């Protein structure tokens, strides 16, 4: 007669040690009983361990750790949530798994993965982790790898593939030096826009440095989102590149949906742009696809986000400007806003940050222009 879950036996082995066997379940493929063996130098020791195991089987807390390997699990986990996260997040995680985690730890079984192995991986990536050229990855990139491991392993704990998440004992490498934010000053922004004046993406570049909007938000902006009477625009959607083409999604957080003020100068530029767009629509006739987009391609369809960076680099290099990322135009806007006396709370609203601390942590740097303005304000403090 087969034993049920939790039933067990204890026998003395030829080597003098005691061995206990507890039935933990049934193999769904073969129908055979699955047993866990416990060893000890004393019968009481084995009996105690067996009692503890039986209790776990009884209350459902027993976990038989999975034999699956880390690389296989992370790939399955990321693929499984593909439809519940943004395409960009999915691709970022896929890249980190494929290029940085699998080559180093992909063959390690989940149940055998140790915090020290993860710690060494992160340290090595920070010291000498570049895939092209020499040197280490930025602290931002290392944190990205950690986020993938942490999220994937926490899910493995939830699914009872492992008992404990090893990332809990991992410390992120400390930055050797403060990573400086790269921005342009006012004169450099003017030079950039002068160079871009006749470019097909001029309005994208113009709005980036005048509103602080993200690339996807700029490509998702529609004319219906702009209120020329109230002098503001509303961020309601963002464009994302997927395997099926460009799609529109809502901002990730509620704070991402927001209003941004526009100046008379911005309003005039937008109206000029709309006239040029109307002329293009008339010229193309039925071949023009009207999606009401402020920034569209030659026939009215959404612009591929990937093409923005390439064109932006061409313009900035032609203007002989310092190399900064397209996303740094958002930082440029924010820095100039603060230099000109802008309020940090207002900046939080404009940027769509969830908390004021996020804004303050990002823009805690002080520029020479800010110090000059501070000196002027101090001088005024006691003027009678």
C-alpha positions in Angstrom: 0.0 0.0 0.0 1.5 3.4 -1.1 2.3 5.9 1.6 0.6 9.3 1.5 2.4 12.6 1.7 4.3 12.9 4.9 4.6 9.3 5.8 8.2 8.1 6.2 10.6 5.4 7.5 13.9 5.5 9.3 16.6 2.8 8.9 20.2 2.4 9.9 22.8 2.3 7.1 25.8 0.0 6.9 28.1 3.0 7.5 26.4 3.6 10.9 24.4 6.7 9.9 20.6 6.9 10.1 18.5 7.6 7.0 14.9 8.7 6.8 12.7 8.9 3.7 9.6 11.0 3.5 7.1 10.9 0.6 6.7 14.5 -0.7 4.4 13.9 -3.7 3.9 12.1 -6.9 5.7 12.6 -10.2 3.0 13.9 -12.6 4.7 12.3 -15.6 5.4 8.8 -14.3 3.0 8.5 -11.4 5.8 7.3 -9.2 6.2 8.6 -5.6 8.7 11.3 -5.0 10.8 10.9 -1.8 13.2 13.2 0.1 16.0 11.5 2.0 17.3 12.8 5.3 20.6 11.7 6.9 22.0 12.0 10.4 24.4 10.5 12.9 21.6 9.9 15.4 18.1 8.5 15.0 16.6 11.4 17.0 18.2 13.9 14.7 16.7 12.3 11.6 13.3 11.9 13.3 13.3 15.6 14.2 14.2 16.7 10.6 11.5 14.4 9.3 8.9 15.8 11.7 9.8 19.3 10.5 9.4 18.3 6.9 6.1 16.6 7.5 4.8 19.7 9.2 5.8 21.7 6.1 4.0 19.2 3.9 1.0 19.4 6.1 0.7 23.2 6.1 1.8 23.7 2.4 5.0 25.5 3.2 7.3 22.8 1.7 9.2 23.9 -1.4 11.1 21.6 -3.6 13.5 23.9 -5.3 13.5 23.9 -9.1 16.2 22.4 -11.3 15.7 25.1 -13.8 18.8 27.2 -14.7 18.9 31.0 -14.2 19.2 31.9 -17.9 16.3 29.7 -18.9 14.1 31.1 -16.0 14.8 34.7 -16.7 14.0 34.3 -20.4 10.8 32.5 -19.6 9.8 35.1 -17.0 10.5 38.0 -19.3 8.6 36.5 -22.2 5.7 35.6 -19.9 5.1 39.2 -19.0 5.7 40.7 -22.5 2.1 41.8 -22.8 1.9 43.4 -19.4 4.9 45.7 -19.7 6.0 48.3 -22.2 7.8 47.1 -25.3 10.9 49.2 -24.4 11.0 47.6 -20.9 10.7 44.1 -22.4 13.6 44.8 -24.9 15.8 46.4 -22.2 15.4 43.3 -19.9 15.9 40.9 -22.9 19.1 42.7 -23.8 20.4 42.6 -20.2 19.6 38.9 -19.9 21.1 37.9 -23.3 24.3 40.1 -23.2 25.2 40.4 -19.6 23.6 37.7 -17.4 23.4 34.6 -19.5 27.1 34.5 -20.5 28.2 34.7 -16.8 25.5 33.0 -14.8 23.1 31.5 -17.3 24.1 27.8 -16.6 23.7 28.1 -12.8 20.7 26.4 -11.4 18.3 28.7 -9.5 18.5 26.6 -6.4 22.3 26.9 -6.4 22.6 30.6 -7.2 24.4 32.5 -4.4 24.4 36.2 -3.5 28.2 36.2 -3.9 27.9 35.2 -7.6 25.6 38.0 -8.3 27.8 40.5 -6.4 30.8 39.4 -8.4 28.8 39.8 -11.6 27.8 43.3 -10.8 31.3 44.3 -9.6 32.9 42.8 -12.8 30.5 44.6 -15.0 31.2 47.9 -13.3 35.0 47.4 -13.5 35.3 45.8 -17.0 31.9 45.1 -18.5 31.8 47.0 -21.8 31.0 44.8 -24.7 32.8 47.1 -27.1 36.1 48.8 -26.1 37.7 48.8 -22.7 36.3 49.8 -19.3 33.3 49.2 -17.2 29.6 49.9 -17.6 28.1 53.0 -16.0 26.5 52.7 -12.6 23.2 53.2 -14.3 23.7 50.2 -16.5 24.8 48.0 -13.6 21.7 49.0 -11.7 19.7 48.0 -14.7 21.2 44.5 -14.6 20.5 44.3 -10.9 16.9 45.3 -11.4 16.4 42.4 -13.9 17.9 39.9 -11.5 16.0 41.2 -8.5 12.6 41.2 -10.2 13.1 37.8 -11.9 14.3 36.1 -8.7 11.6 37.6 -6.5 9.1 36.1 -9.0 10.8 32.8 -8.7 10.3 32.9 -4.9 6.6 33.7 -5.4 6.3 30.7 -7.7 8.1 28.6 -5.1 10.9 27.7 -7.4 13.4 28.8 -4.7 13.1 29.5 -1.0 14.9 32.9 -0.8 15.9 35.7 -3.1 19.7 35.9 -3.2 19.7 39.6 -4.4 18.6 40.6 -0.9 22.2 40.2 0.3 23.7 42.0 -2.7 25.1 45.6 -2.6 25.3 47.7 -5.7 28.8 49.0 -6.5 29.4 52.6 -5.4 30.1 55.1 -8.1 33.8 56.1 -8.2 32.9 59.6 -9.0 29.7 61.5 -9.2 28.3 61.0 -12.7 27.9 64.5 -14.1 24.7 65.5 -15.9 25.5 66.6 -19.5 23.5 69.6 -20.7 23.8 72.6 -23.0 23.6 76.2 -22.0 21.3 78.8 -23.6 23.7 79.8 -26.4 24.3 76.2 -27.4 20.5 75.5 -27.5 20.0 78.5 -29.8 22.9 77.3 -32.0 21.3 73.8 -32.2 17.9 75.1 -33.1 19.4 77.4 -35.8 21.1 74.4 -37.3 17.9 72.3 -37.2 15.6 75.1 -38.5 15.0 73.4 -41.9 15.2 69.8 -40.7 12.1 67.6 -41.0 12.3 66.9 -37.2 12.7 70.5 -36.2 9.5 70.7 -34.2 10.5 67.6 -32.2 13.8 69.2 -31.3 12.2 72.5 -30.6 9.6 71.1 -28.2 12.2 68.9 -26.5 14.2 71.9 -25.3 11.1 74.1 -24.6 8.9 71.6 -22.8 11.1 68.8 -21.4 8.9 66.2 -23.0 10.3 62.7 -23.5 10.9 61.3 -27.0 7.9 59.0 -26.9 5.6 61.8 -25.6 6.7 64.1 -28.4 5.9 61.5 -31.0 2.5 60.8 -29.4 1.4 64.4 -29.2 -1.7 65.3 -31.2 -3.2 68.7 -32.2 -6.2 67.9 -30.0 -3.9 67.9 -27.0 -2.9 71.6 -27.5 -5.1 74.4 -26.1 -4.0 77.6 -27.8 -6.5 79.6 -25.7 -5.3 78.4 -22.3 -1.7 78.2 -23.6 -1.0 74.7 -22.6 -0.6 71.2 -23.9 -1.6 67.9 -22.4 0.6 64.8 -22.3 -1.9 61.8 -22.8 0.0 59.2 -24.7 3.5 58.1 -25.8 4.7 56.3 -29.0 6.5 53.1 -28.7 8.2 50.9 -31.2 7.1 47.2 -31.2 7.6 44.2 -33.4 4.3 45.1 -35.0 5.3 48.7 -35.6 4.7 52.0 -33.7 1.9 51.9 -31.2 0.5 54.4 -28.7 0.3 53.7 -25.0 -0.7 55.7 -21.9 2.1 57.2 -19.7 3.4 54.6 -17.2 2.2 56.6 -14.1 -0.7 58.9 -13.3 1.8 61.7 -12.9 2.9 61.1 -16.4 -0.4 62.5 -17.6 0.0 66.2 -17.2 -0.4 69.7 -18.5 2.6 71.7 -19.7 2.5 75.5 -20.2 3.4 76.9 -23.6 4.7 80.4 -24.2 3.7 82.8 -27.0 6.9 81.9 -28.8 6.1 78.1 -28.6 2.5 78.8 -29.8 3.8 80.7 -32.8 6.2 78.0 -33.8 3.4 75.3 -33.4 1.1 77.3 -35.6 3.8 77.8 -38.3 4.4 74.0 -38.2 0.7 73.3 -38.6 0.5 75.5 -41.7 3.4 73.6 -43.2 1.8 70.3 -42.3 -1.5 71.4 -43.9 0.4 72.2 -47.1 1.9 68.7 -47.1 -1.6 67.2 -46.6 -3.0 69.1 -49.5 -0.1 68.2 -51.8 -0.5 64.4 -51.0 -4.3 64.4 -51.1 -5.7 60.9 -50.4 -2.2 59.6 -49.9 -1.8 61.5 -46.7 -2.8 59.5 -43.6 -4.3 61.9 -41.0 -3.7 60.7 -37.5 -3.9 64.3 -36.0 -0.2 63.9 -35.0 1.8 67.1 -34.4 4.9 65.2 -35.4 4.4 62.7 -38.3 6.4 61.2 -41.1 6.3 62.1 -44.8 2.8 60.6 -45.3 1.2 61.3 -42.0 2.0 58.1 -40.2 3.7 57.9 -36.7 7.5 58.4 -36.7 9.7 55.5 -35.7 11.2 56.5 -32.4 14.5 54.9 -33.4 15.1 57.4 -36.2 15.0 60.4 -33.9 18.4 59.8 -32.3 20.2 59.3 -35.6 18.9 62.6 -37.0 19.5 64.4 -33.8 23.2 63.4 -33.8 23.6 64.6 -37.3 22.3 68.0 -36.5 24.2 68.4 -33.2 27.5 67.4 -34.9 26.9 69.7 -37.8 26.5 72.5 -35.2 29.8 71.5 -33.6 28.1 71.1 -30.2 29.3 69.0 -27.2 28.0 65.4 -27.4 24.9 64.8 -25.3 22.1 62.3 -25.6 18.7 63.2 -27.0 17.2 62.6 -23.5 19.7 65.2 -22.2 17.6 67.8 -24.0 15.0 67.2 -21.2 17.8 67.8 -18.6 18.8 70.9 -20.5 15.3 72.3 -20.4 15.1 71.5 -16.7 18.4 73.1 -15.8 17.7 76.3 -17.8 14.2 76.5 -16.2 15.8 76.4 -12.7 18.6 78.8 -13.7 15.9 81.3 -14.7 14.2 81.1 -11.3 11.8 78.3 -12.0 10.1 76.7 -9.0 11.2 73.0 -8.3 7.6 72.0 -7.6 6.4 73.4 -10.9 9.2 71.6 -12.7 8.1 68.4 -11.1 4.6 68.9 -12.6 6.0 69.8 -16.0 8.3 66.7 -16.1 5.7 64.3 -14.8 7.8 63.1 -11.8 5.8 61.1 -9.3 7.5 62.8 -6.3 9.3 66.0 -5.6 12.2 64.0 -4.2 12.8 62.5 -7.7 13.0 66.0 -9.2 15.3 67.3 -6.4 17.6 64.2 -6.6 17.9 64.6 -10.4 18.5 68.4 -10.5 20.3 69.0 -7.2 23.4 70.3 -9.1 24.2 74.0 -9.1 25.4 75.8 -12.2 27.4 79.1 -12.3 24.3 80.8 -13.5 22.4 79.7 -10.4 25.1 81.0 -8.2 25.0 84.4 -10.0 21.2 84.6 -9.5 21.6 83.6 -5.9 24.1 86.5 -5.4 21.6 88.9 -6.9 18.8 87.7 -4.7 21.0 88.0 -1.6 21.9 91.5 -2.6 18.2 92.4 -2.8 17.3 90.8 0.6 18.2 93.8 2.7 17.7 96.6 0.2 15.4 99.3 1.6 
